[in-house]
Amino acid sequence: MNVAKQILKILEEVGVTQIWGVTGDALNAFTDALQGDDFNIKWNAVRHEENGAFAAGAEAQITGNLAVCAGTVGPGTLHLINGLYNAKKERVPVLALSGQVARVNMGTNHFQEVGLTKIFDDVCAYQAVIRSAEEAPRVVLRAIQVALEQNAVVRVEIPMDIATEKAAGDHFIHPVIKSHAVLMPSDSDIEKIAAVLNSAKKVTIFAGAGCKDCKEQVLQLSEKLKAPIAHTLRASDIFHKNDKNIVGMTGLIGNPSGYQAVMAADVLLMLGTDFPYTNFLPDDSTIIQIDKRLENIGNRAKVSFGVHGDCGASLAKLLPKITINENDTFLNRLSENFNEWKNKKANSDNYNKATQPIHPQLFIQEIDKQAASDACFIVDVGESTIWVAHHLTFYGTRKLQGSFNHGSMAVGFPAAMGIQSVNPKRQVWAIVGDGAFGMCMNDFITAVRYNWPVKILVYNNSQLGFVKIEQEEAGYAYSDKALSLTNPNFAEYAKLCGGDGIRVEDAHAIPQAIEMAIKSTKPFIIDAVTNPGELALPPHITLEQAWGFGKSKVKEILLALKGEKEQTKNLMDELKSILNKL
């Protein structure tokens, strides 16, 4: 047995079933070892390493187990870094296997040699270069232990001459320990916050992904305090729109009741969230924050009381100390506002179906009706996030993933492959923009190769829509040269690769297109031709934002009057979108 086979054996014993990568040089020993029946590990040969890293991160997130991606020598490993940053920020366990030049050539500026340790220092919780066959099992096991214990990215670098050496160091091999420890808060901290909550008139719970395992306790606390629950986007598949006392989200893609709940509370209780947008957090409220990561407490706002502990353990101690609040005026007002907002968003009659290009909201409304109750949705960065946040309902065991902390484009489709690869019978949707899909569409053929029936909704509005919103809020005029995109027919591209697809240019064809995607046993693209002028407003508009948007429109009108056809088209698209909602 050589070192490569020894490493594969260790990975198999901790439950790894596949590796995402592009082979070459030092990795050839691994792919050679996987050709026979010695291992139940599959090599997923992607067309670009970044897509493999995105897929591995999504796999780790949906399974809760270690996922593995690989890149060979300098260039191949460098391609992994953006996907690994996404895994780091989503806090999921991913091991990156890096090839390296032979030891005799290290430090000589050899062909394809790169100082990978320095480059990956910020993204990895642990890195090691294997220098001898004997240390290989120790290094790999330590990397796995760190990844699983810290939910972190780790990297092991393997010079090509080491991979084929005879394995050694078997006496170091041991079972990997998975921690089930729970961080308990102190009794004194719980007593303090209980007193504050019991004396407050208007309490809002702001819940994040850290509440994944304690949803029922959060709902119980809300009921006792008569506290509305606002939540982060990442927690949308934990706290559903139709759950009692939920009032939605705050932030740029939030809704008015979610924003008001957070900003108007006397006491804001932040549970398991490191929500980064400080301008959507109050300056003068009493803030209580509970988090098992101490560095998060007070990171985004002035916290009056901090509790270091697991959210579930903290709420188990807190609930018996909370007295029932009989005044539900604050809660009822926000709940009514949220119900009005939901009803408006859910009503497709609010959008003129005769309009071409199509209103983008209509696609998500129809997917929401037809998609399975256990479907997984991966939303890419951009305008597609807005439509998912506003129009997709999570219930049953529906799941949501995305690049919610790293904010990288092109995560949606590769992440969908990662989830579909370990859930072949589950319905998996990638909701992506044309700009994001254009960055990763080369791996559509990988989904075809492995027969992963992912469903991909591509919003084809021929521009970087969310960047346009950012520019106009800042007062810049629409820049066609920077924002416009030249796209192929994505449905025809799908068929060319061996998958299937349909191009939708008429809103009345949307239900049939969704049905076709669901029934397809092949990877399927819905090429959704939508209006680039669709406007999406935040739940609260500041004077600065209004001033910036106003300046932008004045500039665009002046440029249109000077004869710039792109400005005229942009303004007409926006006007058409507004008029068709009236």
Secondary structure, DSSP 8 states (H G I E B T S, - for coil): -BHHHHHHHHHHHTT--EEEE---GGGHHHHHHTTSSS---EEEE-SSHHHHHHHHHHHHHHHSS-EEEEE-HHHHHHTTHHHHHHHHHHT--EEEEEEE--GGGTTTT-TT---HHHHTTTT-SEEEE--STTTHHHHHHHHHHHHHHHT-EEEEEEEHHHHTSB---GGG--------------HHHHHHHHHHHHH-SSEEEEE-GGGTT-HHHHHHHHHHHT--EEE-GGGTTTS-TTSTTEEE--STT--HHHHHHHHH-SEEEEES-----GGGS-SSSEEEEEESSGGGTTSSS--SEEEES-HHHHHHHHGGG-------HHHHHHHHHHHHHHHHHH-GGGS-TT-SSB-THHHHHHHHHHS-TT-EEEE-SSHHHHHHHHH----TT-EEEE-TTT--TT-HHHHHHHHHHH-TTS-EEEEEEHHHHHHHGGGHHHHHHTT---EEEEEE-SB-HHHHHHHHHTT----HHHHB-----HHHHHHHHT-EEEEE-SGGGHHHHHHHHHH-SS-EEEEEEB-TT-----SS--HHHHHHHHHHHHHHHHHHHTT-HHHHHHHHHHHHHHHTT-
